[in-house]
Amino acid sequence: MREFAYERAADVAGAVTLLGSAPGARALGGGTNLVDLMKAGVERPQLLVDVRELPLDRIEGDGNGGLRIGATVTNSELAAHPEVRRRYPALAQAVLAGASGQLRNMATVGGNLLQRTRCGYFTDTTKACNRRSPGSGCPAVAGEHRNGAILGASEHCVAVHPSDMGVALAAFDAVVEYETAEGPGTLPLDALYPPVGDAPHRETALPEGALITGLTLPDAPVAAHSRYRKVRERASYAFAIGSLAAALDVRDGVVRDVRLAFGAVASRPWRARQAEEALRGGPADADAFAAAADAELAAARALPGNGYKLTLMRNLVVAVLGELTEEAGR
């Protein structure tokens, strides 16, 4: 690990100033991803700004019926919060599926949003990678891509976003709040992660030197009837090969409202808006669920080694929406 400076921020304004004081400065929350990448030589910040003591550790009402979640709230605190469990159960389930208990005790909400891909070519500095070294190529396209993207990828990058939490947040229209030297700003989660295109190294749309201060979950009655389902290659802690956050409001066999987001299929949590549109106002049955999944996956471009994700995601949509429909009828 290379030498770096360390500063502990006393307040948000001070943290922003510190982040702008050195090229490549990074905010340090739990460090569960950043420190590993520093050890591997992927991240080489000149300065770490410790933000863990900032007053951003609360979960409270936003004044409009939603919830505001501070950036330094730990994943464990988020998953255990009674209002999160009651009003957005898929979010609590996603966080609990995301890591070991020890990691959840350290990892923060802001850090979770900024975690970087676990693609083996990205984390191995002896290999080419357009995310780590722009213009060097994407060997995963012709190499190991079993867990690569099937939606929104390009020939420049087929890595997937690793967050479970982010998938549920995408389903519920979360809005990210940040602070810069010019003042505060917000970004819908959908806009936080730009399309891969030919610049996969640009992983977020945050302004340079921005500090995430929290996020807001808008009021969403449908979210109270939601579920997160994760498929992984082993039962213990592992990253997803496919996941789904789903919320469903069914009345008299008709879909009144639905939210769907896919995980581990794209460079960002993937909001399945075409599938949602296909379902609203229609029957709540397995055929409709499968047709909606197919509509969303029509734009997928699988590689030779990851075509199984098409079937996996279709089956997830049918199974989870079927379970939610059955529960609604009880």
Secondary structure, 3 states (H helix, E strand, C coil): CCCCEEEECCCHHHHHHHHCCCCCCEEECCCCCHHHHHHHCCCCCCEEEECCCCCCCCEEECCCCCEEEECCCEHHHHHHCHHHHHHCHHHHHHHHHCCCHHHHHHCEHHHHHHCCCCCHHHHCCCCCCCCCCCCCCCCCCCCCCCCCCCCCCECCECCCCCCCHHHHHHHCCCEEEEEECCEEEEEEHHHHCCCCCCCCCCCCCCCCCCEEEEEEECCCHHHHCEEEEEECCCCCCCCCCEEEEEEEEEECCEEEEEEEEEECCCCCCEECHHHHHHHCCCECCHHHHHHHHHHHHCCCCCCCCCCHHHHHHHHHHHHHHHHHHHHHCC
